Amino acid sequence: MTAPMPPAAQPAGNDKTTLWGVLGIVFGFCCWPLGIVFAILAMNEAKKAGKKPTLAYVAFAIAAISLVISIISIATGALSGMSGTQQ
């Protein structure tokens, strides 16, 4: 008897789950809408590949925190002095 073959895994250079997850984390800090888009892509790729979507969850969390910080900054007027014009 031979051992059962493991399921076909993607080559290391073709891992879109990790790529989308890392892009989601990076863009989650500076541009939260793109962070959410890449987190969704990472989640979908993880489902296709049968992997855990840990990076997607992290990207969602960072994007959500950035969104909350943006809302608080706008609501408190913290960004009002950043228009570039001096009065």
C-alpha positions as CSV (number, residue, x, y, z in Angstrom):
1,M,0.0,0.0,0.0
2,T,1.2,3.5,-0.8
3,A,0.5,6.6,1.2
4,P,-2.3,8.8,-0.1
5,M,-1.1,11.8,-2.1
6,P,-1.6,15.2,-0.6
7,P,-3.8,17.6,-2.4
8,A,-2.2,19.6,-5.1
9,A,-0.8,22.8,-3.6
10,Q,0.0,26.0,-5.4
11,P,3.6,26.7,-6.0
12,A,5.2,29.1,-3.5
13,G,5.6,31.8,-6.2
14,N,1.9,31.7,-7.1
15,D,0.3,32.3,-3.6
16,K,-2.3,34.9,-4.2
17,T,-3.8,34.5,-0.7
18,T,-0.7,35.8,0.9
19,L,-0.2,38.5,-1.8
20,W,-3.7,39.9,-1.4
21,G,-3.5,39.6,2.4
22,V,-0.3,41.5,2.6
23,L,-1.5,44.2,0.2
24,G,-4.7,44.5,2.3
25,I,-2.6,45.1,5.4
26,V,-0.4,47.6,3.8
27,F,-3.2,49.6,2.2
28,G,-5.3,49.2,5.3
29,F,-2.9,51.7,7.0
30,C,-2.9,54.4,4.3
31,C,-6.0,53.9,2.2
32,W,-8.6,51.8,4.0
33,P,-11.0,51.3,1.1
34,L,-8.2,49.6,-0.9
35,G,-7.4,47.6,2.3
36,I,-10.9,46.3,2.4
37,V,-10.9,45.4,-1.3
38,F,-7.6,43.4,-1.0
39,A,-8.9,41.7,2.2
40,I,-12.0,40.5,0.3
41,L,-9.7,39.2,-2.5
42,A,-7.6,37.4,0.1
43,M,-10.7,35.9,1.7
44,N,-11.9,34.6,-1.6
45,E,-8.5,33.1,-2.6
46,A,-8.2,31.5,0.8
47,K,-11.6,29.8,0.3
48,K,-10.6,28.6,-3.1
49,A,-7.2,27.3,-1.9
50,G,-8.6,25.8,1.3
51,K,-6.3,27.9,3.4
52,K,-7.0,29.9,6.6
53,P,-7.8,33.5,5.9
54,T,-5.8,34.9,8.7
55,L,-4.2,37.7,6.7
56,A,-7.6,38.7,5.4
57,Y,-8.9,39.1,8.9
58,V,-5.9,41.2,9.9
59,A,-6.4,43.4,6.8
60,F,-10.1,43.8,7.7
61,A,-9.2,44.8,11.3
62,I,-6.5,47.3,10.2
63,A,-8.8,48.9,7.6
64,A,-11.6,49.1,10.2
65,I,-9.3,50.8,12.7
66,S,-8.1,53.2,10.0
67,L,-11.8,54.0,9.1
68,V,-12.6,54.7,12.8
69,I,-9.5,57.0,13.1
70,S,-10.5,58.8,9.9
71,I,-14.1,59.4,11.2
72,I,-12.8,60.6,14.6
73,S,-10.3,62.9,12.9
74,I,-12.9,64.5,10.6
75,A,-15.5,64.8,13.4
76,T,-13.1,66.5,15.8
77,G,-11.7,68.8,13.1
78,A,-8.2,67.5,13.5
79,L,-7.7,67.6,9.7
80,S,-9.1,71.1,9.2
81,G,-5.6,72.8,9.5
82,M,-4.1,70.6,6.8
83,S,-5.5,72.4,3.7
84,G,-2.2,74.0,2.9
85,T,-3.3,77.6,3.0
86,Q,-2.2,79.9,5.7
87,Q,-4.7,82.5,7.0
